Amino acid sequence: MCLLSLCALPATATAGPGAAGAGGRALPQEAASRSSCGPDPIAARATGARGPARDEHRMGGASEPLLAGLKRALLGRFGTADETKVAAARRDERTVVPVQVHVLTAGAAGRAAAGAVEEQIATLDAAYGGRFGGVDTGVSFRLAGTDTTDNAAWFREPERYEKAMKGALRKGGPGTLNLYTAAVGADVLGFSTFPQWYASAPKADGVVVDYRTLPGGPYRHFDRGFTAVHETGHWLGLFHTFENGCRTPGDGIADTPYEAGPAEGCPEGRDSCAQAGADPVHNFMDYGWDECMQEFTPDQGVRIRAAWAAFRAPKSALAASHGGRGVRPVRGNR
């Protein structure tokens, strides 16, 4: 039986919590998923064979309600919907995110290689710290714990069993990243929730990635741990750089140029929209190969800090940061 979420249904078309593919990173026209959907994904890479078309990668207009939700939350907490003002008030504070890693297996299949989990956390830390390129977003990561669960159903079909899997394994509050590794698939490499969803579905919160995308994994071109970097971007409030194509508001980020569709490989110099700027193919929130990805932009850092303040930071910490009052005005706008 073909896994519908990987082969037929849109992976990012739904707008609410519990929709597994809502922030997913797709594997562009590379290989088929398991079972009857097509050839073995790793064999497909080795032979150059192409599987079925990738997942539907847009969110079906869901980004605009999520952006509106962010503005409402900022206004309610800080008396302003201006992300720049809220982010500026947190500019000198480093956010350290504890990460609970849940390794799903089916017997020996899926077991993380020695050091892979630690290397994945180091990769997250380096990417968000600007050490591959781009800006330091002000976010760091530390490994809070790792557990391994031998459950063949959860491992092979994490989207189908997402509710049960997360309900049993998830730890911590809104500021804890729960990262699950499983055999997500070939058309879809991972999926994530957005911070706007936490209040209504806290148990659903987290990121799921294919275990073969961890650093040193066997997925050619997707083996540096950047799938987790990409999915964590959604968890922190970022959309795909190609969100809404060439149509306003794009991804809602001022310094990521409009992009008609996701990058495949590393198409240097591609410019797919009439608006100013070449496509941001090196951005972690695009779909390029891992070796093409290297950066977040300053305004993506602003979005991350604003979304964290709105949805994930403890209220006590916010009160201390802002003196218990609204955000002080700062010069300049996005």
N, C-alpha and C positions, 0 to 999 in steps of 0.2 A: 504494500500500500504506500503510495507516495505521501510524503510529509507535506500536507497542504500549505503550512505556513512557510515552507522553504521553496516550494515549487509552483504554487498556484496563487495563493492569496497574497495581497500586498503586505510587505513586511513593515511598512511605515505609514500605513494609511489611517490607522486608528488614532484617536485623540485622547484616550483616557487611560487610567491606570489599569494594569493587568493585561494590556494589549502588548504582547511580548515583543513584537518587532518595532515598536513605536519610535525608537531612536536608533534603529539598526544600521550597521555598516554592511553593505553588500559587497560581494566579490564580483567585480565587473566581468561578465561574460567569460568566466574562466572554466568552471567545472560544475558538474552536476552534484546534487546531494546524494545521500545514500539511498538504498533500496532501489525501487524501479524507476527512479527519476533520471538516471543516466549513469555514465561511467564513474569509476572510482575517482574522487577529486584529486588525489595525489598523482595517480596514473595519468589523469588528464593534463596535469601540468607538465609531466615528463614527456608526453608525446605531442603536446601542443594542441590537443583536442579541446573543443569547446563544448560545454554543456548547454542547458537551456538558458534562456535570457535571465538576467539578474532579477532580483526582487524589485517591486515598485518602490522607488526610493523617496518619493515625496510624502509629506505628511497630510496630504489632502486638505490643506488650508488650516491645519491645527496650530501652526506656529502663531498666527495672529491672535487667537484666543489666549494662548500661553503668554504672549507678550503683554496683552491687556491685563492678564492676571498678575504678572510681575509688577506692572505699574500700580495696580490697586493695592498690592501688598506693600510696596514701598511707601505709597501715600499713607496707608493706614499705620505703618510703623514709624515713619520718619517725617511725615507731613510734607513730603515731596515725592513726585514720581520720577525725578531726574536721577538716572542711574549714575551719572558722573559725580554728582554731589555726594550720593551715598557711598560710592566707591572711594572717593577722595578722603572721606572721613575714616576709612579703614586702610588707607594707603600704607601706613607705617606698621600695620599689624600683619604678621604672617599667620595664615590659616594652616594648621597642621591637621590633616585628615587621617584618622585611624582607619586601617583597612583590615577587614575580616575576610580572609580568603577561604572559600568552600570548594574543595576539589571533588568533583563527581566522577565516579569510575564505574566500570562494568567489569569486575574482576581486575585483571592487570591493565585493561584498556583505560586510558585516560589518566593514569598515574603521572603526576608531574615529575619531570626529571630533576635530579638533585640540583638545588640552587635556583631552579626556574622561577619559583614564586618570589624569592628574594630579589632576583634580577628583574622581575616584572615590577615590583614596587620601586626599585631603583630607576627603572625606565620611566615610570609615572613621575617620579620626583624630578628627574632630569628634564623631561618634556615640559612640565609646568613651571620649572625653574628657568627655562630659557636656555638650557645648556646644549640643545641641538640647533638652536637658532631662534630668532624671534624674541619675545619679551619674557621676563619673569612675571608670571601672573600673580605671584604672592601666595601660591598654594604649594604645600609640601605634603608628603605622604609617609606614613610609618606603618609597618606591619604590626597589627595588634594581635593577630592569631590566625592559625591555619587548622582546618580540619578536613578529613577525607571521609566521604560517604560512598559506600559501594551499593549503588542502586541502578541497575541496568536501565530501567524505564526513565528515570530522571536524567541519566547520563545521555541516553540516545535521543530523547525527545524533551529537552528542557523547556521548550515553549508550551507543549501540551501539558506538562506537569509543573508548570511554573508556580502555581498557587500552593500546591502541596510542598514542593521543594523549598520555596522561600519561607513558607509558614513554619516548617520544621527547623530550618537552619539559620535564619536571619538573626543577627545580634546587633545591639546598640540602638541609638536614636537617629534623628535626621542628619546628624553630622558624621555618622559612621558609614563609610563606603563598604558595602557587602559585595564582593567580587566572586562570581561563580564561574568555574571552568567546566565545560562539558563538550560533547560532540554536537555543537550547534548546527553545523552543516557546511556546505560549500557555496551556495548562493548567498547565504547570510552568515556572516562571521561573528555577529554579536548583536545584542539588543540591550536597551537601557530604559529606565524611567527618567522622568524629568522632576526637578524639585517642586514644581507647582502641584504635583500629584501627591506629595507625601502626606499632607493633612488628611486626605480622604482615604488613602490606602497605604498606611505605613508599612505593612508587611510585604507589599509588592515592591518596595523601594530597592534598587540595586542595579548592578551591571552583570550581564552574562556574556562570556566570550568563549569562542572555540579554543579548547586546550592546545590545539596545534598552532595557535597564533602567539603563544608565549615566546619570549626570547629564545632563539635556538630551535624553535619548533619546525615541523616538516612542511608547512605551507609556504611554498616558494613565493617570494615577493611579499609575504605577509607573516614574516617570521622574526620581527624585531620587537614585538610587544606593543606595537602602535595601535592595534585594534582596541586594546584596553584603554589606551590614551584617548582614542576617538570616542569610545562609548562613555568614558568618564567625563568627557566634555559635555555630553548630553546630560549626564547626572548632575553636572554643575550649572546647567542652564543654557548651553550653546546648541545651536541648530547647525545643520549642514551648510556649508558655504554656498551651495547651489539651491538652497531653500527658495521656493517660489520662482525659480528660474530668473528671467530678466525682469520680473514684475515686482513692483514695490510691495512690501518692504524688504524683499530679499530675505536675508537671514537676520535683519534688524541690527546689523553691525555696520557702522559707518566706514571702517577701513578694511573690510573684506569686499573687493569688487564683485559686482553681480556676475553670476555664472549660470549659463543656460542649463547645464547638466553636469553630472559628476565626472571627474577626471578618471581616465583609464590609463594605467601605466604611469607615465610622467610626461605629459604633453607640454613641454616648455614653450612659453610664448603664446599659448592659446588665448584667444580673446573672443568669447562667444556672445557677448552682449554689447549693445550700442553704448551703454554707460561707460564712463571713464574707467580705465584700469584693466590690465590683463587678468585672466582667471587666476584665482589664488590656489594653484595646483599644489603648492608646497604646504598648504595649511593642514593641520591635523584633522580638521573637520570636513575635508574633502574625501574622495574615495581612491586616491592614488595609491601606488605601491608604497610599502613601508620605506623603501630607499628614497622615495620622492618627498616624503613628509618630513617637516623639520620645525614648524613654527606655529605659535599663536600670535595674534596681533595685540597692540595696546588696548583697543576697544573690546576685544574678546576678554582681556583681563578685567576690564571695567565691568562687563556683563557678569563674569564669574563672581567678582566680589559683591556686586549688587544683589545677584540672585542668592548668594550665600547669606547675606544679611537679611534678605526678605524671607527665606524659607528654611535655612539650615542652622544658622547661628543661635545659640541659646539666648533667650531674652535678657538674662542677667549680663551676659557679655556685651550685648548691644547697648544696654543702659550705661555700662561703664565706658564703652567706646564713645558714646555720643552725649555723655553727661546727663543722661536721662531726659534729654530734650530732643527737639527736631534737629536735623542736620544743618550745620552752619553753611551759609552760601559760599560757594567758591567761584572764582572767575572762570569764564569760558563755558561753552556748551559743546556737545558732540556735533 
